Amino acid sequence: MQQSELDFINTLRQSTRYIEQHRGKTCVIYIPGEFMAEKQSVAQLCQDIGLLHNLGLKLVLAMGANQQLNEAFAAENFAEIYHQQFRITTTEMIPCFQKTIGLLRSQFEASFSQANSHQPNPPTLVSGNWVVAQPKGVVEGIDFQHTGKLRKIQHKAISDCLESGQVALLTPIAYSLTGEVFNLNTLEQACQIAATIEADKLMIYGSESQLKGLAKQMSLPQLKQLKADNIEQQQLIEQISVLQNKVKRIHLIAQIDPSALLLELFTRDGVGSMIFSDRYHQLRAAQIDDVCGILSLIEPLEQSGVLVKRSRERLELEIENFSVIQRDDLIIGCAALYASGNDMAELACLAVSKEYQGQELGFELLKHLEQQAKQLGYKTLFLLTTHTHHWFIEHGFVLGDISMLPDEKQSLYNYQRQSKVLVKPLS
């Protein structure tokens, strides 16, 4: 069997649990205009949308067109006027606006039809007046004219469309109850519609500047507290913040990678940043006041032999190595990262309260410490365990032997415990 065939089989095995996990879920996908300008990327995305539809996902697509509108307005010699980072759309621009969006939608529908033509039951792409718009109004003395905002979402019509097995498509065009045409921010539409229909996932393709420096995982409160690196990132954070706790998972993926959608949904580590809003806890560096909480958490595991016993004095001395998960005033998870030799770091004392297991908190701690180890320049992560090696193997570690440990760790190895050695390259 060739390596490519083995890779395919391994990938399929890994993705199986995610296929079942996502079946029947509702997913809103925001596609920016910059992505829409790349024909090959659009063709691949359309094929992937068809695949997701056949795997049982209910899909709403929000199509941006900022780049296309910039080019069209420049060709017509319309001056670009912005206020508070939003384009002002004048009455004179509306025919050009409608023509540009209509052409872009037609091109997307053509790509979608071609990409899914080989399927016995190709999905249908449907668009409609599901969004009722209103003027953005006069802000700080500036009239936004035909730049609008959402007034109402016909969420039942969207849900009916999804239940009938169709893929819903939204564009920047929306209409008021008086028949006026408005130019809406499509990312704002995607976020508000995802919140209104309480989608399970919101997938956002973002630019390099929008995604710069974002952690692999963070909670919605953590995102809101994040100091943005630039204006584009700040706008993205503000848009996502309106979701509150209406959408369980928000995935931020790179618009330069058309494969990011499938990789984020069906691989263990994903390729983007995941924001979760259904867990009310904080992951942070441990402080000296957390010692009692950590001791209470790990004591049952020490008594059962799962963890090596740590004294209060030792924990106090090593507290800066620990990270904790706190819910209200309770420490419900902890883990530690220790420097070692040969560009290696040790993961130790990973524990989650029994009452909170099954919520992927252990995985969240693991990814946090992996990211921390990478930032500190370590090339490999290792750990010693007597009970949980299967869980770590599921999350990318492989069994090793004592000779793979740094020299200092080899000399301290406890042969009576017979701990298994697991290692993971930090690529």
Secondary structure, DSSP 8 states (H G I E B T S, - for coil): --HHHHHHHHHHHHHHHHHHHHTT-EEEEEE-HHHHT-HHHHHHHHHHHHHHHHTT-EEEEEE--HHHHHHHHHHTT----EETTEE-B-GGGHHHHHHHHHHHHHHHHHHHHHHTTTSSS---EEE---EEEEE--EETTEE-BTBEEEEEE-HHHHHHHHHTT-EEEE-SEEE-TT--EEE--HHHHHHHHHHHTT-SEEEEEE-HHHHTT--SEEEHHHHHH---SSHHHHHHHHHHHTTTTS-SEEEEEETT-TTHHHHHHHSSS-SSEEEE-S---EEEE--GGGHHHHHHHHHHHHHTTSS----HHHHHHTGGGEEEEEETTEEEEEEEEEE-STTEEEEEEEEE-GGGTTSSHHHHHHHHHHHHHHHTT-SEEEEEESS-HHHHHHTT-EE--GGGS-HHHHHT--TTTT-EEEEEE--
